Amino acid sequence: MAIWPTQMWQSILNRAVAILGSGPFAKNFGSLSAAIF
């Protein structure tokens, strides 16, 4: 796994949250993000 700048990770995570948060995976993703963070 490449080591990316934090800002790049935040950008990717924000985009993933926007996509998944508006989709059918919102509930599962919420549980997953709670487990990660």
N, C-alpha and C positions, 0 to 999 in steps of 0.2 A: 504493500500500500504506500502510495506516495505521500510525502509530508507536504501538506499545502498550508498556505497562510490562513490564519484564523478567519480573516475577512472573507476569504473564498469559501470556507466551510459554512460560514453564516449565510452567505448568499445562496449556496446550494440548499441548505436546510430550510431557509425561508421559502424558497421556491417549492421544495418538497411539501412543506406544511400547507402552502397555498393550494397545491394540486390535490394532495390527499385529504386535506381538511374539507374540500368542497365535494369530495367523492364518497363512494360507499365505504371506504376504508377509514373514515373519520374516527369512528369509535375505537377500532383496533389500533390506529395510529396514535390516538391519545393515550392509550394504555402503554404502547411501546415507548413513546417519548417520555412518559412518566417514569418508566423503568430505566431508561437511559440517563435522564437528567435527575 
